Amino acid sequence: MTKLKIACVQMRSSRDMAENIETASRLIEQAAAEGATLISTPEMTTLLERSAKSLFEIATDFANDPSIPVFKALAKRLKVWLHIGSVPVLTDGGKCANRALFISPDGELLAHYDKIHMFDVELGGGEAYRESRSYKPGDRAVMVKTPFGGVGLSICYDLRFAHLYRTLAKAGADILMIPAAFTKVTGQAHWHVLLRARAIETGCFVVAAAQGGLHADGRETFGHSLIIAPWGEVLAEAEHAKPGIICAEIDLEEVARARGRVPALTHDREITLDVIDAL
Ligand SMILES: O=C(O)CNC(=O)[C@H](CS)NC(=O)CCC(=O)C(=O)O
């Protein structure tokens, strides 16, 4: 099986978890109706909430998250592979994990991944984020072997850490999932180029389901969900602020074709560094 129809669900998630679960479910159904068999949703599909206090009030622990049974049942009913870009779940340390879910067409939760890199930045103009105040970072990369190929998991700010994707590709990933809630400011400057770079340098398909638009918690996200081929071409793209779906039919053989043309992934060398002091 080398051909596969992939869909990204783009959302503008609110502070209302029930509403977000409903919106995601509706768009996932729509993607399945268009024939997609691998469907991905954005980072923080079920809750976009900047205030740590409200987040801790709403989030539950993993076993009690209300969205997981819904998404498992949906995957089973629609017979699709379902990647939920992330949900917040309370963990032991009193903080949440920013956790992505990978569900099989049998409705089984095959894997989860906790975002490794925390978005602690000051962008200027009063826009600052301190993700580590609410979230505890994960420390394990995750690659899922499926009948159609290897799927590497990551989330949003992870996009900036190229070695993570190299590790996933070398472990057998053919498709890199990069769900996001990118800021509008950094998205305009960096989103397309970084995503295309990850596809090109790993020879993987990149599937990036995004949050887009003005959210109830006051932040504005960039949207532009993207599906990118291993050679770097954009196969499908969403608009800035419009919830909806994008689809692309992909051929997994393109992974071998791109890597055959430029086998950079097998050409890594040990580097020794000389620092020349000319002060
Ligand atoms: O806080 C939440 O509710 C969920 N987490 C996020 O939205 C995270 C941390 S604030 N956003 C990013 O990682 C954006 C990265 C980005 O925009 C970049 O790398 O430029």
The ligand as an ORCA input file, in Angstrom:
! r2SCAN-3c Opt
* xyz 0 1
  O      -0.246     27.199     25.321
  C      -1.070     26.478     24.763
  O      -2.304     26.569     24.918
  C      -0.593     25.461     23.797
  N       0.720     25.692     23.397
  C       1.019     26.553     22.441
  O       0.194     27.208     21.829
  C       2.452     26.672     22.166
  C       3.077     27.294     23.355
  S       2.383     28.863     23.836
  N       2.719     27.428     20.997
  C       3.838     27.245     20.291
  O       4.645     26.362     20.553
  C       4.028     28.206     19.140
  C       5.398     28.127     18.537
  C       5.630     29.244     17.620
  O       4.765     30.024     17.303
  C       6.983     29.409     17.048
  O       7.846     28.519     17.209
  O       7.206     30.462     16.438
*
